[in-house]
Amino acid sequence: MNVVTKTITLSDGRTITLETGKLAKQADGAVMVTMGKTMLLATVCSAQDAVPGTDFMPLTVEYKEKFASNGRFPGGFTRREGKASDYEILTARLVDRALRPLFPDNYHAETFVNVTLYSADGEDMPDALAGLAASAALTASDIPFGGPISEVRVARINGEYVVDPTFKQLESADLDIMVAATLDNIMMVEGEMKEVSEADLLNAMKVAHEAIKPMCQAQLELMNDYGKSVKREYCHEVNDEDLRKDLHDKTYAKTYELAKSCNTDKHSREANFKAVCEEYKAQFTEEELEEKAPLIDRYYHDIEREAMRRAVLDEGMRLDGRKTTEIRPIWCEVGPLPGPHGSSIFTRGETQSLCTVTLGTKDDEKMIDEALVQDNERFLLHYNFPPFSTGEAKAQRGVGRREIGHGNLACRALKSMIPDNYPYVVRVVSDILESNGSSSMATVCAGTLALMDAGVQIKRPVSGIAMGLISENKGKNYAILSDILGDEDHLGDMDFKVTGTEKGITATQMDIKVDGLSYEILENALKQAHDGRMYILGKIKETIAEPRADLKPHAPRIVTMDVPKDMIGAIIGPGGKIIQGIQAETGATISITEDDNKGIVEIAATNKDSIDAAVNKVKGIIAVPEIGEVYESLVKSIMPYGAFVEFLPGKEGLLHISEISWNRIEDMEHSGLKEGDLITVKLLDIDKRSGKFKLSHKVLTERPPRPAKDENQAEKAE
């Protein structure tokens, strides 16, 4: 058994071990990555041949966390792992985006990468190791791959950059990014920040790259020692170079003119480009086109790409006629929908988001039950991308990975702006009604507008922008594009999304598709993105300058109360009887949580009267009876010797027959009291031994004067 092991030492002394040749040997590549007690197995399998007609890289990346890795049972009826969680999907996307650009352009065999967490201690974060594991498995295989790469998480904690922090360390970070890179180039960046500067983000990327370099070197050594330096031969494309040249000669000039035509309508541009290609196809018979049409379509796509890029680099002309720094026309609206608690429309060019905000109580929190994380989320953002947004005629199915990824980016952009200790659970939903370039950034802008329309007192409004890049000669000649179109994303070299406030960046996502992108270009892109963000932020403020002063009339009102921890049981009551009774009587919703040495009671209702009534009920339960205090009491039962009254919720005492009136009452039938009556009582005393309460009503009434003595009787007495 040929087992090869390599060890990587981090700057803080922790080690990462790569091992291959021991497990899953029938896979094309398999590597176990170990860091402390965290162990991930990455496997990769690639078909020997491509499916005929495939002209793209059919790569599938899966990331899975076993509950047994942390000694836990999965939830649910079946008690086994189910479909991938959002966290697992997001981790898989991070790996996919780093690997995909590094396969040869002409390699089209179906390739599957699986990364599985088999052991964890809840301290080290496994998602930071997933990219390293996947790349190591590819590198230790015979699959053609332009890596290796690695991924690391960089967090800034107390002003210091920390590589691959623990779960605990990350809690106090103000910057949290994941970076993927090769030995020479950064490939992918994604993360969230608490309003940091562009310079701070750039420094974090540099720290990440320095940490990645030895990880890549270790993979190369692993490959050589394991004997996988020679990769498989393949032939997944059949080309016709004469056809390629003829197509270029006859269509490039027309395509270049179209690229400079400044057509602002997406579908018109597509139709014009397609017409040029169809005109060329017209010279062939139907039999010839059966063979040549797929090649013509593929070659013409390259011609479109070249024409668009040359128009930008040579003449500064973008497809829709804008300058490189120009933002498309923007119009916004708040409150277009009367039903939601907040709503907005944000339109930028041909991209449009309709956004809603719903405010809820603790009962609306999202419960997270994952292998390593059990928590509740109070800020939710969901992003929907229906096919009609791009004019596609197809059915809308379930939520896809792209929607989860875009929603997560927008969520990261906005969540740090929600007020601290905000009592409401907030759900933002962005429905993309039209799309041509960066609908995730439109979601951020629409989300900001809808939150302010809902009266959520966000700290500061957030805007977002997508930046693009056209470059050649390893970045020696380049153009940075603000607010990119869909075609500029698809045909360009970079997709760089940045969100933030006036004070700094809150989230970012970057995918780089070329080698040799310098930090100078990244710095210039960040500066240009800042200017674009500020322009868009101005448009948002023109629509609504600040959050509405109050919630919508139909939004729930929430009051929170701190109560002694030992009083929680009294509020809930046996079997929930007390709290359910309060909710039924007042119409309010009540939830209780524990925090350190106190309980937190959250009371919600759509009107003030319901809240006030519930608050008074809870206050009555937690109130400590005080001698000398007067209480409005409810007669609960009548006895021959008096009446039992509830003077505080859950607290009853005996109002003795002798304490009802100054006048003598012969029996309770003549007392005038019956069950359900209200009577005011004063607490006279509390028995120290039994805890029984001595109550009186008569002391609150005027005592009648004593009858005058008879003078004749007085004389007789003398």
Secondary structure, 3 states (H helix, E strand, C coil): CCCEEEEEECCCCCEEEEEECCCCCCCCEEEEEEECCEEEEEEEEECCCCCCCCCCCCEEEEEEECHHHHCCCCCCCCCCCCCCCHHHHHHHHHHHHHHHHHCCCCCCCCEEEEEEEEECCCCECCHHHHHHHHHHHHHCCCCCCCCCCEEEEEEEECCEEEECCEHHHHCCEEEEEEEEECCCCEEEEEEEEEEECHHHHHHHHHHHHHHHHHHHHHHHHHHHHHCCCCCCCCCCCCCCHHHHHHHHHHHHHHHHHHHCCCCCCHHHHHHHHHHHHHHHHCCCCHHHHHHHHHHHHHHHHHHHHHHHHHHHHHHCCCCCCCCCCCCCCEEEEECCCCCCCEEEEEEECCEEEEEEEEEECHHHCEEEECCCCEEEECEEEEEECCHHHHCCCCCCCCCCHHHHHHHHHHHHHHHCCCCCCCCCEEEEEEEEEECCCCHHHHHHHHHHHHHHHCCCCCCCCCEEEEEEEEEECCCCEEEEEECCCHHHHHHCCEEEEEEECCCCEEEEEEEECCCCCCHHHHHHHHHHHHHHHHHHHHHHHHHCCCCCCCCCCCCCEEEEEEEEHHHHHHHHCHHHHHHHHHHHHHCCEEEEEEECCEEEEEEEECCHHHHHHHHHHHHHHHCCCCCCCEEEEEEEEEECCEEEEEEECCEEEEEEHHHCCCCCCCCHHHCCCCCCCEEEEEEEEECCCCCCEEEECHHHCCCCCCCCCCHHHHHHHC
